[in-house]
Amino acid sequence: MLTDRLFAYTVAVAILTLIPGADTMLVLRNALARGRLAGVATAFGIGSGLFVQATLSGLGLAAIVVKSAELYHMVKLAGALYLVGLGGWTIITTWRQRTVSEFHLPAGQERYAFVEGVLSNVLNPKVAVFYLAFLPQFIDPADPVLLTALALTTIHFALSVIWFSTLTFVVAGVSRWLRQAAVRRRLNYTTGAVLAALGLRMAVER
């Protein structure tokens, strides 16, 4: 039974990880604009944010967010503003760089990319709701809830890091045309616009 539960959990979180969303766009944005290391750092940041969500769920804090419409709304707006701000900043930064050869964001800022990944995950109330509703299905009542939740989250963390790191290397080295500054510049505009759009959608969702 334990093996079956672990398999079902792994398949479910793998599907969740593969579904494109704000995390995917953030990884693409940092990989294209800052380089491979920044993309990998973003992947680790996103994965680390899962442990924050699992801890909050295990401690029951996520339940408070779910039950309190006002608190949930505040967290949702914070996440929406963060995504809109990231997208807007990406577009403005790209536009201000007058020559296509200077399109990229400053390199060597992997720590910022990591923090962006963490915030993208932690400020997403949907992840909190998902963990609160999803994890208990795979935790036996006799098991220590928090420790078991963190152990299960390790699987999700590993899958997230592997997938987003793979995506980073594929995108960064897929072809010569993708490495051209003019193409990356357009992609930077696109990822910035999508991040902003995802933030706006999060803000207006009921």
C-alpha positions, 0 to 999 in steps of 0.5 A: 500500500505504501508503494502504491501511495508513493507511486500515485503521489509521484505521478500526480506531482509530476503532472503538476510540475509539467503543467506550464504556469508562472514558475515555468515562465519565470525559469524561461525568463531567467534562463534566457536573460541571465543564463543557465546558472540563473535558470537552475537557481530559479529551479532550486528556488521554486523547489525550496518554496515547496518546503515552505508550503508543506511546512505551513500545511503541516502546521495547519497555517494553510488551513487558516488561509483557506478558511479566511477569505480576507487573508486568502485574498491578501496573499493572492493579491501579493502574489499577483502584484509580484508577478505583474511587477516581475513581468513589467520590470522585465519589459521595461529593462529590455526596452531601456537597453538601446542596443540588442547586444545589451539585451540581457539582464545582469549576469552573476545574480543567481541568488536573486534568481533563487529568491525570485523562485522562492517568492513565486511559489510561496506567494501562490495561494493555489499551491497552499490550497493544493498541498492542504487538500492533496498531501493528507491523502497520502499521510497515514493518521498514525504518521507524524504529519509534518515530517511525512509532509516534508518527506513527500515534498522532497519528491516534488522538490526533486521533480521540480528541480530536474524538470526546470533545470532540464528546461533551462539547458534545453532553452539555453542551448537549443539552437544558434538562433535562440542565442541571438540577442535579437531573438532573446530580446523578443522572447524576453518581452514575451515572457515578461508579458506572460508573467504580467498576464498571469499576475493579472489573471490571479488578481481577478480570479474568484 
